[in-house]
């Protein structure tokens, strides 16, 4: 409410800011946000590109960032679509704005509330956030437990034994075992070729993920992923007994005609299998959730966090930490393991 040039905010009278003040304040906020990138170690080229994307989004927004709501973000995204911008590029624009808005919440919310009378609320919600737009909020649903995964794989093994089409059923089993135990992204698994399996490399064999996800504009980031938890045996069986039943091609996980699977096909296939299994909504999961499960289960059994980071192909260990959601009994289980190890060492010395 305005009274003689004053705005009432939470019971306090403060001078209302003019549009010029808002523009200047936002520019200063962008400067502070960019400075935080430098402090976090981003390269000058990365900062320049990201700042340009953010500036263009804010220009199209036409209102201060703190006044934007979901409808305003919808409008900007619709304009980007009308310009023919690719989905991945639009995602970068929305991510840049979301990151800036989080910066405002963390660093400027009190000042914005006092000066402009606005309580900051995230304008990028579940309806306008493209897939893979980051969110630091913890997941409300933990990843599936090892017991739940074994239940699902038992279901898939039963399908292999009774399926009319042995090839696709065997492929599904090998594919989702690989996604879970190796922490691959769906598009990484879809890009694998038969020659990417190296059974003689290392103690377990390794998968050469040649098209690992890189940072914006950096291109693919290859990595070697060990075939843990008997994935080597599963993939040997798949290559020797299942893959020859489908059309010949270089693709590892393919359709019956030998064609490369799309990541959306993998996602839809998993959804179909969970429906056939009769899984309840609480028991269901996505291919990306399997990466969280891989990180969590390896961490719970004592694998070093940096090793998990390397396996999942994350640039920063902080990202891997967000993937780890320990169980409710994680502390007790860790304590029992530590006590058991200590007792064993004492018995060995006696």
Helices and strands as residue ranges (DSSP letters): E 2-3, E 6-9, E 12-15, H 19-39, H 44-61, G 65-67, H 70-82, H 87-107, H 109-116, H 146-162, H 166-182, H 186-190, G 194-196, E 197-198, E 206-209, E 223-226, H 231-237, I 238-242, G 243-245, H 263-277, G 281-283, H 287-300, H 305-312, H 317-323, H 330-349
